[in-house]
Amino acid sequence: MDCCGLLTLQKEPVPLKSIEVELEVRDHVATVVSTLNYENKEDKPLEAVFVFPLPGDAAVCHFSAQIGQTQIVAEVKEKQKAREEYDDALSSGQQAFLLEESDQSPDIFSLRVGSLPPGESASIRLEYVTELAVQADDGLRFCLPAVLNPRYQPQDSEDPLFQVTSVPASLVPYSLSFSARVSSPRPVSKVESNCSLDPLQYLNTDQTQATVKLATGHKFDRDVELLIYYKDAHQPTAVVEAGQASAEPGSLMGDPVVMVSLYPEFPQSVMSSTASCGEFVFLMDRSGSMDCATNNTEQKETRISSAKDTLLLLLKSLPMGCYFNIYSFGSSYEHIFPKSVEYGEKTMEEALKKVEQMKADLGGTEILESLKHIYSQPCIPTQPRQLFVFTDGEVGNTKEVIDLVKKNSGSHRCFSFGIGEGASSALINGVAKEGGGHAQFITGTDRMQPKVMQSLHFSLQPAVEDVSVTWDLPKGSTITVLSPPITSLFQGQRSLIYAQLTGQSSEAAEGCVTLKYSLAGHPSENQLHFSLRPAADSGLIVHRLAARTLICLLEMEAENNQEKEEVKKKVVQLSVQSGVSSSFTAFIVVNSDNNKEIQGPLLHRDIPMPDVYRSCTSFAVRAAPSTIMCDSAAMFEEIEAEDRCLMDFCCLYSMDGEFPPAKKPLRDPLLQLVSLQKASGCWLLDPALAAALRKTNEEVEKSKPEKASSEVWATILALIWLHGFKMDAKDEWELLAAKAVSWLSAQKAPSVTECVEAGNILLGCSVQKTALGL
């Protein structure tokens, strides 16, 4: 057949023509409305299937179809019943639409558009609400996942994932338009993005409302990320939302719900000191996808090389006396030491040599077994375990991994890092949330190192203990907390609490919530007074986010409960009542108004997703007698069939079977200097240090004050260089510089002032001694 119009790689017409996304941000929650426009230009009726990502914590709350002048709103039903209803409708010649969440990962959805007659169009409207995560620089992050990479499915997995059809990002055959409206009680300072935006437009003089649009020509080579900055962002807030008038009083949707946002401020005396103990376990993804470029700039640094540089910074920044180990995983897992070892010069150097040899050559992404091994190792007394997980998040058994972290949450804190476009938000956020840690995403032109070092700062903060939340309400009012108990708090990071209010109280009444905790033996509390008057025009955003929170808790309970069917019934009941998606339910629409039966065989069309994984390189699997090119959707099955020892997960062959020439990039000057630091915190005076400082060895030796020791002189020179030339990267070297200052203080060297003066002259700087912390 001669095809024209939008086509897949298999030359099949694509019925999805465009996606329009409207984002409305209210303070730190967002409502997203996506409209997907379909048109059947073929001569037979068809069924279109679109598998796509959403944020892992999104509460999908509306699904409808517009066919001609008719709009049909979907109902939420038990998943199997919805599937049967959909199949029955198609077999009887009716139109039907089905939206369901993956059983294995809450950030993957499947949309089926059934029996679209020749020449007919349909618009699908999908709506969800989500919380915006707070970043280290106080920005609120919204991510519209536009990329769905293939998820690696472990061999013994019972439940297959949705099948993903994908094409290179440059060949995506439909368009995307995106606009955002931001409003807050506080002024909007700025909005940044990893994509090209039209200029920010303020809608009022106090700048509390603004709009922004995605510039035309989006390439689908990245997720669409917005960072929203407010003035005075750290203000605690409480929003009370009235219940739904049609809902039964006493139910979640019928009663008012309050959303409390807390920003605990820790005492400065505690924050100025960092822990000098701990067991630090680093778990590094070495699957083949880690050989892709970290970002879309011309500087093609790979994910694995960026991760190795980050491990260098981490190892240099660890405190003396702690314990550490490094694991890496793919289809199998490896560890540098049989068990965690004490941090010192010998163990640090041994680890760095192994890190330098790391490649993205361990096959698929099977993180579960490596985690099981880590958790099987006994904890070290007086050394709190801190787990750092680095992955591009392309796993198929997300819920199983999160469940394992939750089971072991009492023995460690887990910090997670999603690397590259398309990393699973459900996995990255889920393991950090259940592990009492913090999640970070490294996308676009982000550097991995500052984000990881921010999390190391968090891990070195004393663990918060004895966390409790108490409520003070007017007589006759009671409260039911819907959120899980708060187990972790970090300086400047938000904690959200959802609670259901019951009973009668005047709208002028006030409530109070108190957060108490102990930090390094110091009891602290934060208090927030709030009005019980429901907010105007808030819709049901808070109710739906609260319902999603409760649904996630129950789903996790169902995974570990002998009475799974009873818990499942609770989830289905809550999902149906609230109109919010779950893994046990689906949205179903049947166009029963269409009296004309659709005739003819039904064509099946898969809508392709952009895949930056195959856009970053060509994948080839070596097989006798010739080289087989495999697409990313079938890649994992091809690899399982081939001898793994013949290839990395995705061997980089050119079409003629030759390896492309590799160019060794120049080492970053900062990393060059950092690599020379000793575990104790000092530097040695040698030619390598002189080269890192861009001086000759003779210049450095000749400038040394007579009374200064070589190590003191070298260490002060390194500190001056960091402060003089790399202040823009202070987040990356702050901890290792503090270790150097501690080492200098312990030397009680008499010539520090003289060294600082001579060092400034040598390096052409003007850094004050006090600025160095000396």
MOSUL-V924562 format. One record per residue. N is the residue number from 1. OMEGA is omega in whole degrees, -180 to 180 (* if undefined). D_CENTER is the distance of its C-alpha to the mean C-alpha in Angstrom with 2 decimals. Layout:
n: [N:N]
omega: [OMEGA:OMEGA]
d_center: [D_CENTER:D_CENTER]
This chain:
n: [1:2:3:4:5:6:7:8:9:10:11:12:13:14:15:16:17:18:19:20:21:22:23:24:25:26:27:28:29:30:31:32:33:34:35:36:37:38:39:40:41:42:43:44:45:46:47:48:49:50:51:52:53:54:55:56:57:58:59:60:61:62:63:64:65:66:67:68:69:70:71:72:73:74:75:76:77:78:79:80:81:82:83:84:85:86:87:88:89:90:91:92:93:94:95:96:97:98:99:100:101:102:103:104:105:106:107:108:109:110:111:112:113:114:115:116:117:118:119:120:121:122:123:124:125:126:127:128:129:130:131:132:133:134:135:136:137:138:139:140:141:142:143:144:145:146:147:148:149:150:151:152:153:154:155:156:157:158:159:160:161:162:163:164:165:166:167:168:169:170:171:172:173:174:175:176:177:178:179:180:181:182:183:184:185:186:187:188:189:190:191:192:193:194:195:196:197:198:199:200:201:202:203:204:205:206:207:208:209:210:211:212:213:214:215:216:217:218:219:220:221:222:223:224:225:226:227:228:229:230:231:232:233:234:235:236:237:238:239:240:241:242:243:244:245:246:247:248:249:250:251:252:253:254:255:256:257:258:259:260:261:262:263:264:265:266:267:268:269:270:271:272:273:274:275:276:277:278:279:280:281:282:283:284:285:286:287:288:289:290:291:292:293:294:295:296:297:298:299:300:301:302:303:304:305:306:307:308:309:310:311:312:313:314:315:316:317:318:319:320:321:322:323:324:325:326:327:328:329:330:331:332:333:334:335:336:337:338:339:340:341:342:343:344:345:346:347:348:349:350:351:352:353:354:355:356:357:358:359:360:361:362:363:364:365:366:367:368:369:370:371:372:373:374:375:376:377:378:379:380:381:382:383:384:385:386:387:388:389:390:391:392:393:394:395:396:397:398:399:400:401:402:403:404:405:406:407:408:409:410:411:412:413:414:415:416:417:418:419:420:421:422:423:424:425:426:427:428:429:430:431:432:433:434:435:436:437:438:439:440:441:442:443:444:445:446:447:448:449:450:451:452:453:454:455:456:457:458:459:460:461:462:463:464:465:466:467:468:469:470:471:472:473:474:475:476:477:478:479:480:481:482:483:484:485:486:487:488:489:490:491:492:493:494:495:496:497:498:499:500:501:502:503:504:505:506:507:508:509:510:511:512:513:514:515:516:517:518:519:520:521:522:523:524:525:526:527:528:529:530:531:532:533:534:535:536:537:538:539:540:541:542:543:544:545:546:547:548:549:550:551:552:553:554:555:556:557:558:559:560:561:562:563:564:565:566:567:568:569:570:571:572:573:574:575:576:577:578:579:580:581:582:583:584:585:586:587:588:589:590:591:592:593:594:595:596:597:598:599:600:601:602:603:604:605:606:607:608:609:610:611:612:613:614:615:616:617:618:619:620:621:622:623:624:625:626:627:628:629:630:631:632:633:634:635:636:637:638:639:640:641:642:643:644:645:646:647:648:649:650:651:652:653:654:655:656:657:658:659:660:661:662:663:664:665:666:667:668:669:670:671:672:673:674:675:676:677:678:679:680:681:682:683:684:685:686:687:688:689:690:691:692:693:694:695:696:697:698:699:700:701:702:703:704:705:706:707:708:709:710:711:712:713:714:715:716:717:718:719:720:721:722:723:724:725:726:727:728:729:730:731:732:733:734:735:736:737:738:739:740:741:742:743:744:745:746:747:748:749:750:751:752:753:754:755:756:757:758:759:760:761:762:763:764:765:766:767:768:769:770:771:772:773:774]
omega: [175:-176:174:-179:-178:-176:170:176:179:178:176:178:179:-177:178:-175:-176:174:178:-177:175:-179:173:-179:174:-177:-177:171:-175:171:-177:177:178:176:-179:-175:-178:174:180:180:178:-177:178:175:-178:171:179:180:-177:176:-171:-180:169:174:-174:-178:-179:174:178:-169:178:178:-179:180:176:178:-173:179:-175:174:180:-179:-176:171:174:-180:175:-166:-177:177:180:179:180:179:178:-179:179:-179:-179:-179:179:175:179:173:178:-179:-175:177:-179:179:177:177:-172:-176:-175:178:177:-180:176:178:179:178:-170:175:174:-174:178:177:-176:178:176:175:180:179:-179:-178:175:176:-177:174:176:-177:178:179:-178:-180:177:174:174:-173:168:179:171:-177:178:-177:174:178:177:-180:-180:-178:178:-173:-175:-178:-178:-173:179:175:169:177:-177:172:-175:175:174:-174:-177:-176:179:-170:175:-174:177:169:-173:176:-177:173:-177:176:-177:172:-180:-179:176:-178:-178:174:180:-180:173:178:179:-180:165:-177:177:180:176:-176:178:-173:-180:173:176:177:-178:175:178:-179:173:178:-178:176:178:-171:-178:178:-179:169:177:-175:173:172:-174:-177:175:170:-179:-174:-173:-180:175:-179:173:179:175:-178:-180:179:179:-174:-177:-177:-178:176:-177:176:-180:-177:-178:-178:172:177:178:174:-178:178:-176:175:-179:176:-176:178:-177:-180:179:-176:-177:179:178:-178:178:178:180:172:-176:-179:-179:-178:-170:175:176:175:-175:-179:178:176:177:178:180:-178:-173:179:-180:179:-169:174:-179:179:-177:180:177:179:179:177:179:177:176:180:-179:-178:179:-175:-178:179:175:178:178:177:-179:172:179:175:171:-174:172:171:173:178:179:173:-178:178:178:175:-178:-177:179:-178:177:-176:-176:-178:178:-179:178:180:-178:177:179:179:-179:-178:-175:174:177:-169:-176:172:-176:-174:179:-174:-170:-175:178:177:179:180:180:-178:178:180:-180:177:-179:-179:178:178:-177:-177:177:-177:178:-177:178:-180:172:166:-177:180:-179:-175:-174:-175:179:179:-180:180:179:178:-180:-180:-178:-175:-179:-174:-176:166:-176:177:-172:-177:177:-172:173:-179:175:176:-176:178:179:-180:-174:179:-175:-178:179:-179:-178:180:176:-178:-174:-179:176:176:179:-177:176:-179:179:168:-179:-168:-178:-180:179:-180:174:179:175:174:180:-177:179:173:175:178:177:-178:174:180:177:177:179:-176:175:-176:178:179:-179:178:176:-177:175:-179:-177:-178:174:179:177:-179:-179:176:177:180:175:-180:-175:170:-179:178:173:-179:180:-179:176:-180:-177:174:180:-178:178:-177:-177:174:180:175:-178:177:179:179:177:-178:-178:178:-180:175:-179:174:173:-175:178:174:-178:179:177:178:-180:179:180:172:178:-179:178:-177:-176:179:-177:175:177:179:179:178:-179:178:180:178:-179:178:177:178:-179:179:-172:-174:178:178:-175:-177:179:178:179:178:178:180:-179:-180:-180:180:180:-179:-176:-176:-178:-175:174:179:-179:-178:178:174:-179:176:173:180:-178:179:-179:-175:-177:180:-179:-174:172:178:-177:176:179:179:175:178:-177:172:172:-178:179:-180:178:176:-174:179:173:-179:176:175:-179:178:177:3:-175:178:-179:173:-179:179:-171:-179:-179:-170:-174:179:178:-176:179:-176:-176:176:-175:-177:177:-169:160:-178:174:-180:-178:173:168:-174:-179:176:-178:174:175:180:-179:176:-179:-177:176:-178:177:-178:178:-179:177:179:-178:-177:-178:-178:177:-178:-179:-180:-176:170:175:179:-179:-178:-180:177:179:179:179:179:-178:177:174:178:179:180:-177:-179:-176:-177:-176:175:-172:-175:-176:174:-177:-177:179:179:-179:-177:178:176:180:179:178:-180:179:-179:-176:-173:-174:178:179:179:-175:179:-176:-175:-174:-177:-179:175:177:177:178:179:178:179:179:179:-179:-180:-177:-177:-178:-170:-175:-179:-180:179:180:180:-179:179:177:179:-179:-174:180:-178:175:-177:180:178:-180:179:178:-178:-177:*]
d_center: [43.23:42.82:39.47:38.70:35.91:32.20:31.90:29.49:30.04:32.49:34.42:33.75:33.66:30.38:31.07:27.87:28.95:26.41:23.36:23.60:20.75:21.68:19.27:20.82:19.13:21.16:20.26:16.74:16.68:16.74:18.88:18.26:21.32:21.24:24.64:25.16:28.67:30.49:33.97:36.05:38.26:39.57:42.91:41.64:39.33:35.84:32.72:29.40:26.22:22.79:19.67:16.53:12.85:11.92:9.05:9.03:10.83:13.10:16.79:18.76:22.15:24.41:25.51:28.80:30.87:33.36:36.21:38.92:39.80:38.54:35.24:34.28:31.64:29.93:30.38:28.00:29.71:29.29:27.52:30.53:32.92:30.88:30.85:34.58:35.29:33.50:35.45:38.68:38.28:37.83:40.72:42.96:42.23:40.10:36.90:33.76:30.01:27.45:23.74:22.02:18.74:18.26:19.74:17.28:13.84:13.40:11.24:14.28:17.52:20.98:23.48:27.12:29.70:33.06:36.58:36.17:39.83:40.92:40.70:38.70:35.54:32.93:30.13:27.29:25.63:22.29:21.01:18.07:17.03:13.74:12.94:11.49:9.33:11.51:10.86:13.21:15.70:15.91:14.48:12.92:9.99:10.62:9.20:11.81:10.76:13.95:13.38:13.58:14.24:16.65:15.41:17.58:19.79:21.58:25.33:26.34:23.93:26.07:24.01:23.34:20.32:21.06:22.58:20.70:23.02:21.72:23.35:22.62:20.82:24.18:25.94:23.98:27.02:25.92:25.01:22.30:23.22:20.92:22.18:20.89:22.99:21.92:24.11:24.15:26.99:26.10:26.54:23.76:23.79:21.88:19.23:17.52:15.77:14.94:17.58:21.23:22.10:25.54:26.65:25.51:28.36:29.25:31.08:33.00:34.58:32.51:29.32:27.54:26.98:25.82:24.94:23.25:23.16:21.54:24.32:26.05:25.50:21.72:21.43:18.57:17.32:13.88:11.55:13.17:11.39:13.51:13.71:16.48:18.68:21.39:24.37:24.63:21.07:21.52:24.09:23.83:24.51:25.65:26.04:28.55:28.54:31.71:31.83:32.59:36.36:36.78:34.85:36.78:37.16:35.64:32.75:29.15:29.61:33.13:32.62:30.98:27.45:26.23:22.74:22.83:20.42:21.27:20.68:22.58:24.46:25.53:29.02:29.26:31.54:28.86:26.08:28.44:28.68:26.07:26.34:28.44:27.66:24.95:23.95:20.96:19.62:17.39:16.11:15.67:14.93:18.19:18.15:19.75:16.73:16.00:19.22:17.81:17.70:14.76:15.41:18.10:20.60:23.95:23.08:21.80:20.15:18.54:15.26:17.53:19.74:17.08:15.88:19.61:20.21:17.49:19.21:22.43:21.35:20.08:23.35:25.48:23.94:24.46:27.43:30.67:31.46:28.00:27.14:24.53:23.78:21.58:20.67:19.54:19.04:19.61:22.27:23.68:22.73:24.50:24.88:26.71:28.74:30.01:28.77:27.30:29.85:30.93:29.56:32.38:33.61:34.51:31.36:29.12:31.12:31.09:27.31:27.01:29.48:27.47:24.20:26.21:27.23:23.81:23.18:20.83:23.62:22.75:22.40:19.88:16.65:18.15:16.23:18.18:21.48:20.27:18.68:21.99:23.93:22.12:22.67:26.27:27.06:28.85:27.38:29.44:31.42:30.56:27.50:24.34:21.80:18.43:16.08:13.56:11.57:10.79:10.03:9.48:8.64:11.88:13.53:15.82:16.40:13.08:15.17:17.50:15.02:13.63:17.32:18.39:16.11:17.50:21.01:20.76:19.09:22.51:22.83:19.76:16.62:13.35:10.87:7.86:6.60:4.99:8.21:9.75:10.02:9.41:6.80:6.70:4.42:7.51:7.61:4.76:5.53:8.94:10.12:9.43:11.12:13.87:14.33:14.95:12.63:9.75:6.00:5.47:4.45:7.95:9.43:13.02:15.30:12.98:14.51:12.66:15.47:15.42:11.84:12.70:16.09:14.89:13.38:16.72:18.49:16.88:17.90:21.36:21.80:24.10:22.62:23.38:25.92:27.93:25.56:27.42:27.32:30.74:31.93:35.24:36.37:39.77:42.22:41.74:37.97:35.62:31.88:29.64:26.19:23.65:20.53:20.20:21.81:20.02:19.78:17.94:18.46:17.57:19.60:18.58:15.58:16.05:17.05:17.67:20.64:22.12:25.80:28.63:31.89:35.23:38.79:40.63:40.35:41.52:39.10:40.30:39.19:36.49:34.08:32.57:29.56:29.62:26.88:28.57:27.32:28.70:27.33:29.30:32.26:32.15:32.08:30.25:29.69:28.20:29.94:29.37:32.21:31.51:33.71:33.97:34.84:32.39:30.53:32.08:30.49:27.15:27.61:25.85:22.27:22.32:24.11:21.65:18.60:20.83:21.84:18.35:17.73:21.07:20.56:17.45:19.62:22.51:20.71:19.65:23.28:24.58:23.04:25.14:28.16:31.53:32.15:29.18:31.17:31.95:28.36:27.53:30.35:28.88:25.54:27.50:29.76:27.05:25.15:28.48:29.61:26.50:25.84:22.16:20.73:20.31:20.35:24.14:25.01:25.04:26.25:29.64:31.93:35.46:37.73:40.89:42.67:43.01:46.50:46.74:45.63:43.54:45.64:44.97:42.57:38.84:36.89:33.31:30.81:27.15:25.08:23.17:19.51:18.70:17.74:16.84:17.25:20.92:21.16:20.51:23.53:26.12:25.84:29.10:30.30:33.65:36.12:39.90:41.76:39.46:35.92:33.81:31.08:28.41:25.88:22.21:22.66:25.49:24.33:23.44:26.79:28.69:27.32:28.22:31.70:32.22:33.10:29.90:32.03:32.94:29.49:26.04:23.43:24.04:27.14:27.57:31.03:32.55:34.63:37.73:36.16:36.01:33.19:32.31:33.49:30.90:31.01:30.09:28.33:29.80:28.04:26.43:29.14:26.86:25.75:29.41:30.53:27.88:28.74:32.29:31.57:32.92:31.22:33.58:32.29:35.31:36.02:39.18:41.63:41.83:41.76:38.04:37.30:39.83:38.19:34.74:36.47:38.19:41.59:44.32:44.97:48.42:47.07:44.80:47.57:50.23:48.23:47.66:49.63:52.44:51.59:47.87:46.62:44.74:41.47:41.61:42.38:39.60:36.99:38.11:38.04:34.42:33.48:35.51:33.84:30.31:31.41:33.54:31.41:27.70:27.12:24.39:22.41:23.46:20.02:20.18:23.74:24.40:24.26:26.36:28.77:29.20:30.11:32.63:34.14:34.55:36.32:38.60:39.48:40.47:42.83:44.84:45.74:48.57:47.72:44.21:45.49:47.53:44.61:42.37:45.22:45.94:42.29:41.87:45.00:43.95:40.46:41.54:39.36:40.23:37.84:39.39:39.77:38.20:35.08:34.67:34.87:38.28]
